[in-house]
Every structure is written in structure tokens, then in C-alpha cells.
Amino acid sequence: MLRATLIVTLGLVTSASADLWTSPPPASPASTTQSTRGVPASGSVGAARSSAGAAGAMPSLTVIVDPACSVTAAVVEDAAAFARMHGDVAVRVLLAAPPGRSRETLRALAVAAEGGLDVAWVPAEARRRAPGALPAIYLEDGRGRGVRAAGRPPLDALWWMIHTGSGP
């Protein structure tokens, strides 16, 4: 009941949709990352992110954006604000295409990378997740539960859905 109410609310109040899952998504194949920041050191947030879905893994937020989309800058800023408020969540921004020429988008991506977010173009991972629409949000609790959303949903509401354990 809570799940249906939240999904309807997201659809009516924001231009977003959401869904819950309780099993971990398929494991990510090894891919070459073209990142806008350096390779994470062992034990860093980036290294912990690779074990998402494993028992005791760190919660993670993955945002897949299209640099040419008009809402990309706002979604990236939302992800950066979420990262500042939730230091225990690994936040990653994936580009579905190479960065375009939009100054607003490039500025938001640069600020996010300078602020410590992992901003990267990893086509294999974006294809593996196969988002139906962009921007796509994947918030996982590290225990196999997660929320998928599209558009610009309120990230704290999605976090609340999985953090409190409210399931489908």
C-alpha cells in the first residue's frame, strides 16, 4: 500500500516514476571507465561501490544522465546535495553519452566531480542497467533492496523507502 501510494505521489507531484526491487541487480561486467576524476584508491568510496548488493555492502546511489538533456544539471545537483547529506551512501553519476556542449550541464558535472562524486562515462554499465528513460536513478541499500526511478524524483523520499525497509 505504501509503495503504491509513493509511486502515485511521485508521478503526480514530480515528473518522475519509481519502482522497488528486492533482489540484487545482475553483477556488473568488468569495463573500462573513462572517469572525470582519478581512479579510486583501495578502500575508498569508489572501491566499496563495486560490491553493491553483497551482504554488508555500502548503500549506493547511481544516477544515469544524458548530458544533452535539459534536466541533467538539476539532477546532478540533487545527487551532489544528497551525497553531502548522506555521507554513508556512495554516489555515482554515469553519463549515457559523451559530455555535450551545454555549459550548464558541464558546470554541474564539474562541480560534482570536484565535490568528490564519481562522475564517469561507462557505456557498458549504462547499457547493462538498461534504463527505460533518462535521467535514471538507482538507489540500493547494500542488502539487495533498491529503488529505480526515472525523471527527477525527490531522492530523500526514495532513500526513505529502502532505508525504513518498506518493501513491495
Phi, psi and omega in degrees: 000314179297320180299311181297319179297315181294320180295317178295318179299315178301320181290325182275320185276323181237169176269065184216163172224159182212159176208152179254152169223156182240353175252150182294145176294162181302149181297145181279129175289153178298134179218162177274128182258131172253091189263152177272358174228170186296166178292132182294143177284159178300133180089357180276178180302318181297322179291323180291332183295332183291344180259018180304135181098341178281156181301129178077010180289158180289138174300150182218150174237120176243126180244124177252122184234157172257115183303337180276351183284142183291336181264001183302313182301316181294320180293319178295319177297321176299317180296320179295319178295320177299318180298321179293324182280332184235079182295343181273003180248127176283124183248132182224136177246120178252137177266131179280344179213165177300150180304138180271205183253008179291117182296321181297315180293314179299321179297314180297319178294319179294317179297319179297316179295318178294331179280000176105359178283149175276107179248119186213157171253105181233084184304323182297319180288321177298319178293321181298319180285339176044062179294141178284332180210156178241148355293149179242138183241131176233112180245118184239143183269358180089354179243015178097359177257147180198174178230133173250139177215158176233153181093218180235073181282161173288112186297325179295326177293319177295318179299317180299321181302316182268332181291326180274352178083012177288117185251182181293000000 
